[in-house]
Amino acid sequence: MSRQAPTLEDVAREAGVSRATVSRVVNGVRNVDPAIQELVRQAIERTGYAPNRAARSLVTRRAETVALVVSGAGDTSDEAQAAFAARVFADPFFGRVVAGIVGRLRPRSVHPVLMFAESAAARHEVVTYLRQGRADGALVVSSHADDPLPALLAGARLPAVLFARPVRPVPLSYVDLAHRDGGRLAAEHLLARGCRRPATICGPLAVAASQERLAGFRDALARRGLPYVPVAEGGFTLDSGCAAMTDLLAEHPDVDGVFAANDLMARGACQVLWEHGRRVPEDVAVVGFDDSTAAVTGRPHLTTVRQPVEDMAAEMARLLDEHIHGIRTEPTSIVFDPELVVRDSS
């Protein structure tokens, strides 16, 4: 005969506590003594008890999932939507976001559900999904300054936290980086290294972070007497970095320093410089942004402006948890500082 699944009563007997205490621990009630919580968790492990998630949801009125939404405001064609998803998965940045979120949620038995919201219909689906209680809140990574999703979530009074400050103010919490300071760090480093003809490969100018990084870079150079900085716009991809560097060399062959607004584009710039016989860093110094895996998976290893993406994503998840449980009722913002990481490319 098959063995019956362990019950709350079995765990209570094993732990030497009441069934009600076990129930409070399983359901995440916060007023249980930590020592007793640990005693119950050990008993759960020994008995092999697995909570019935459906029954638990009836008690807690929570789905124990959150929506991780990658949102934009682009083309709605099938081809464009497929390309949008492909770009997300190809970018090391997104993997770091997921790692930070999962690292925070997993110990709490909460799981992310990935959703794309690159069209009006997809955004409506996200809002409906949350309104139906199928997820307890949303962690939103927007890829476009004109993204209407944050305003939709705020208008529906749904728990949500944004990665990056929204261009249009909305009453939602967010985490962000001081991107302008990051651009300044890159400029000051290239100047200190002796570069006098720097250029930059900026990110898509529809993205607020790209605008801020570019503004910080330009401002720091202007303060040092360099009023003009050649700019080529990229798309945060390796290929766009190659194309932008090719354009810069064609129009400004004497460039001696390059700041690329992410590491993938910096890696593309290094590739094109090598193809044109330019040594990095002897002839042209290169600085990237993010400190992603792309910074150290090729030669030379990239000097880069570090963005602590995993920590930022974990902070997003923490804030959302506080909003879901009513610990935090007003929106807040947390802005992280960038850090220059010097390696072989400059």
C-alpha positions, -999 to 999 in steps of 0.1 A, spaced: 0 0 0 12 35 -7 23 56 22 1 86 30 17 120 26 29 136 58 4 161 74 6 192 96 -1 169 126 29 147 117 51 178 117 37 191 149 44 158 167 79 157 153 86 192 164 68 190 197 47 220 190 10 226 183 -6 222 148 -14 259 149 23 268 154 32 247 124 5 263 103 18 298 112 53 289 102 42 272 69 21 303 61 48 327 68 32 344 98 59 368 111 53 367 149 67 332 155 99 329 175 129 323 152 140 293 173 106 277 169 106 284 132 138 266 128 125 237 149 95 234 126 116 236 95 138 208 107 107 187 114 93 195 79 126 182 64 126 150 85 90 142 78 91 152 41 60 174 45 51 194 15 25 222 19 -6 221 -3 -1 253 -22 -38 255 -32 -49 252 4 -22 276 16 -34 302 -9 -69 300 5 -55 309 39 -30 335 29 -50 348 -1 -17 350 -20 -5 332 -51 31 329 -39 42 340 -74 53 373 -87 53 384 -124 87 393 -138 77 416 -166 100 426 -194 82 455 -210 86 478 -240 66 500 -264 77 486 -297 64 470 -329 36 445 -324 43 423 -354 50 386 -347 86 390 -361 93 421 -339 79 404 -308 101 373 -314 131 396 -319 123 414 -287 124 381 -267 156 370 -284 173 402 -275 163 399 -239 177 363 -236 209 372 -254 217 401 -230 238 391 -199 220 419 -181 187 401 -180 204 369 -166 218 390 -138 184 405 -130 169 370 -128 197 357 -106 192 386 -81 154 381 -80 155 343 -77 181 345 -50 158 367 -30 125 349 -36 136 313 -35 142 311 3 107 324 7 91 298 -16 80 325 -40 85 320 -77 87 344 -106 66 340 -137 82 356 -168 59 378 -189 66 399 -219 46 432 -224 58 447 -257 23 455 -271 -10 469 -258 -26 435 -258 3 420 -238 2 449 -213 -36 443 -208 -28 406 -202 -3 415 -175 -28 438 -157 -55 412 -159 -32 384 -147 -24 405 -116 -60 416 -110 -71 380 -111 -47 373 -82 -26 348 -103 5 367 -91 9 388 -60 27 417 -77 50 427 -106 87 433 -110 90 454 -141 120 459 -164 112 484 -190 132 487 -223 117 519 -236 112 554 -221 76 556 -235 65 523 -218 29 528 -206 29 498 -183 40 515 -151 12 540 -154 -13 512 -160 -1 493 -129 -2 524 -108 -37 533 -120 -49 498 -111 -33 501 -77 -14 468 -82 18 461 -62 47 467 -85 84 478 -84 104 491 -113 140 485 -124 150 521 -132 133 554 -126 104 560 -150 107 589 -173 71 600 -165 66 601 -127 43 574 -114 36 565 -77 56 532 -78 87 522 -60 119 517 -81 156 509 -79 181 526 -102 217 534 -107 233 568 -107 239 565 -145 252 600 -150 279 594 -124 288 562 -143 294 582 -175 315 607 -155 337 579 -141 343 566 -177 352 601 -189 376 608 -160 393 575 -164 400 580 -202 412 616 -195 435 603 -167 449 578 -191 459 606 -215 430 603 -241 424 636 -259 401 625 -287 375 604 -270 343 592 -285 313 572 -272 289 545 -284 257 553 -265 228 530 -260 194 535 -276 184 571 -269 148 560 -262 162 545 -230 166 569 -201 197 551 -188 214 557 -222 206 594 -220 220 597 -185 252 578 -192 258 600 -223 250 632 -204 274 623 -176 302 614 -201 297 646 -221 295 668 -190 327 655 -175 346 661 -208 331 696 -212 343 705 -177 378 695 -189 377 716 -220 365 690 -245 332 705 -258 326 681 -287 324 643 -283 317 621 -314 287 599 -307 274 567 -324 242 552 -312 241 515 -306 214 490 -295 231 473 -265 241 444 -287 275 431 -299 266 437 -336 255 473 -329 287 479 -311 306 467 -342 286 489 -365 289 520 -343 327 516 -340 330 512 -377 311 545 -382 333 563 -356 365 551 -373 353 562 -407 344 597 -395 370 601 -367 400 579 -375 422 597 -349 399 586 -319 420 574 -290 394 565 -264 360 549 -265 333 547 -239 306 521 -248 273 522 -228 274 485 -222 299 457 -223 285 439 -253 290 471 -274 324 476 -259 333 440 -269 321 448 -305 342 480 -305 373 460 -295 367 436 -324 364 463 -350 395 481 -336 415 449 -339 402 444 -375 415 479 -384 449 473 -369 443 494 -338 457 480 -305 436 481 -273 446 498 -251 479 511 -267 462 529 -296 426 532 -284 415 528 -248 380 512 -243 357 514 -214 324 495 -211 295 496 -187 277 470 -165 306 446 -155 287 417 -171 302 384 -182 309 400 -215 336 421 -198 357 390 -190 349 364 -217 372 378 -244 405 395 -248 413 420 -236 393 420 -204 373 452 -203 376 481 -180 340 489 -172 316 508 -150 301 483 -126 263 482 -122 255 459 -92 225 444 -111 221 413 -88 219 435 -57 195 459 -74 173 431 -85 173 416 -50 163 450 -36 134 451 -61 121 418 -48 125 429 -12 105 461 -18 78 442 -36 75 418 -7 71 447 16 43 462 -6 25 429 -9 25 423 29 15 459 37 48 467 55 54 495 30 24 515 18 41 545 1 64 543 -29 101 547 -24 133 548 -45 167 533 -39 196 545 -61 229 526 -62 263 540 -70 284 528 -99 320 518 -95 349 518 -120 366 484 -125 399 488 -143 412 459 -164 432 454 -196 413 475 -221 424 509 -208 
